[in-house]
């Protein structure tokens, strides 16, 4: 958990065949899979796969670059799609949580996050 009580998770993901670790915030308000900070994309010179369009609650339409990547959880490699954001930490969205987790328990009193992965 960060200083505001938001759940954080260190993810290992693959960029150009290299395993990179970074901290991501679990964001249940983000319906995408993963959002990788732009500085990581620039540092590793990741090429965009395509662009995705979203309509914000304000009605504004925005376009985000999309990249394909793989993450490793519990010695399992999972293919995922990631948008690129300007801020840190990166975000883990509900689409990825639905894809990989069976149960997620967030204990605010003990500041613990427990995840049971799908088989």
KEKOL-651543 format. One line per field, with one value per residue (C-alpha): residue number from 1; residue in three letters; x, y, z. Coordinates in Angstrom, 1 decimal. Layout:
% residues N
nr: c(NUM,...)
rest: c(ala,...)
c1: c(X,...)
c2: c(Y,...)
c3: c(Z,...)
***
This chain:
% residues 119
nr: c(1,2,3,4,5,6,7,8,9,10,11,12,13,14,15,16,17,18,19,20,21,22,23,24,25,26,27,28,29,30,31,32,33,34,35,36,37,38,39,40,41,42,43,44,45,46,47,48,49,50,51,52,53,54,55,56,57,58,59,60,61,62,63,64,65,66,67,68,69,70,71,72,73,74,75,76,77,78,79,80,81,82,83,84,85,86,87,88,89,90,91,92,93,94,95,96,97,98,99,100,101,102,103,104,105,106,107,108,109,110,111,112,113,114,115,116,117,118,119)
rest: c(unk,unk,unk,unk,unk,unk,unk,unk,unk,unk,unk,unk,unk,unk,unk,unk,unk,unk,unk,unk,unk,unk,unk,unk,unk,unk,unk,unk,unk,unk,unk,unk,unk,unk,unk,unk,unk,unk,unk,unk,unk,unk,unk,unk,unk,unk,unk,unk,unk,unk,unk,unk,unk,unk,unk,unk,unk,unk,unk,unk,unk,unk,unk,unk,unk,unk,unk,unk,unk,unk,unk,unk,unk,unk,unk,unk,unk,unk,unk,unk,unk,unk,unk,unk,unk,unk,unk,unk,unk,unk,unk,unk,unk,unk,unk,unk,unk,unk,unk,unk,unk,unk,unk,unk,unk,unk,unk,unk,unk,unk,unk,unk,unk,unk,unk,unk,unk,unk,unk)
c1: c(0.0,1.2,1.0,-2.7,-3.8,-3.9,-2.8,0.5,2.0,5.4,5.0,7.6,7.0,8.9,10.2,12.2,12.9,14.2,12.5,11.7,10.3,8.2,5.6,2.0,-1.1,-4.3,-6.9,-10.4,-11.6,-9.4,-11.1,-8.1,-5.5,-2.3,-1.0,2.8,4.5,5.8,9.3,9.6,8.3,10.9,13.8,13.3,12.2,9.0,7.1,3.3,1.2,-1.9,-4.0,-7.1,-9.9,-11.8,-14.6,-14.1,-16.9,-16.8,-17.7,-14.2,-12.7,-9.1,-6.6,-3.9,-1.0,-1.3,1.5,1.6,3.6,3.8,3.8,5.0,2.9,3.5,5.9,3.1,3.6,0.4,0.0,-1.5,-2.2,-1.0,-1.7,0.9,0.4,2.5,2.5,3.9,3.1,1.7,-1.8,-3.3,-6.9,-10.0,-9.7,-6.3,-7.6,-10.6,-8.2,-5.8,-7.4,-9.9,-10.1,-8.5,-8.6,-7.7,-7.2,-7.1,-6.5,-3.4,-2.4,-2.2,-3.2,-3.7,-4.4,-5.4,-4.7,-6.8,-5.4)
c2: c(0.0,3.5,6.4,7.0,3.4,2.5,-1.0,-1.4,-4.5,-5.1,-6.6,-8.3,-7.7,-8.4,-5.7,-6.8,-10.1,-8.4,-8.8,-5.5,-4.9,-1.9,-0.9,-0.6,0.7,-1.4,0.9,-0.5,2.7,1.8,-0.7,-1.4,-4.2,-2.3,1.3,1.6,4.9,6.7,7.0,3.2,3.1,5.7,4.1,0.8,2.2,0.2,0.5,1.2,-1.6,0.5,3.3,2.9,5.4,6.1,8.4,10.0,10.5,14.2,13.2,14.1,11.5,10.6,8.4,6.4,4.3,0.6,-1.9,-5.6,-7.1,-10.1,-10.2,-12.9,-13.8,-16.9,-18.3,-17.9,-15.7,-13.8,-11.8,-8.4,-5.1,-1.9,1.7,4.4,7.1,10.1,9.5,7.0,4.5,2.4,1.0,-2.4,-2.3,-4.4,-6.1,-7.6,-8.4,-10.3,-12.1,-13.3,-13.4,-15.6,-13.7,-10.4,-9.4,-5.9,-5.6,-1.9,-2.4,-4.5,-2.7,-6.1,-7.2,-10.9,-12.3,-15.8,-16.4,-18.4,-21.9)
c3: c(0.0,-0.6,1.9,0.8,1.4,-2.3,-3.1,-4.9,-6.6,-8.1,-11.6,-13.7,-17.3,-20.5,-22.9,-25.9,-24.2,-21.1,-17.7,-16.0,-12.6,-11.6,-9.1,-10.2,-8.4,-8.6,-9.9,-9.9,-11.7,-14.7,-17.0,-19.1,-18.4,-17.7,-18.0,-18.3,-17.5,-20.5,-19.1,-19.2,-22.8,-23.8,-21.9,-23.5,-26.9,-27.0,-30.2,-30.2,-31.5,-32.2,-30.6,-28.5,-28.1,-24.9,-24.0,-20.6,-18.1,-19.2,-22.8,-24.0,-26.5,-26.0,-27.8,-26.0,-27.5,-27.0,-26.7,-26.3,-23.4,-21.2,-17.4,-15.0,-12.0,-9.9,-12.6,-15.2,-18.3,-19.2,-22.4,-21.9,-23.6,-22.1,-22.6,-22.0,-19.3,-18.4,-14.6,-12.1,-10.8,-13.6,-13.2,-13.1,-14.3,-13.8,-17.2,-16.1,-12.6,-14.2,-16.5,-13.8,-10.4,-8.8,-5.5,-4.4,-0.7,0.3,4.1,4.9,8.6,8.1,4.8,3.0,-0.5,-1.2,-4.6,-5.5,-9.2,-11.6,-12.4)
***
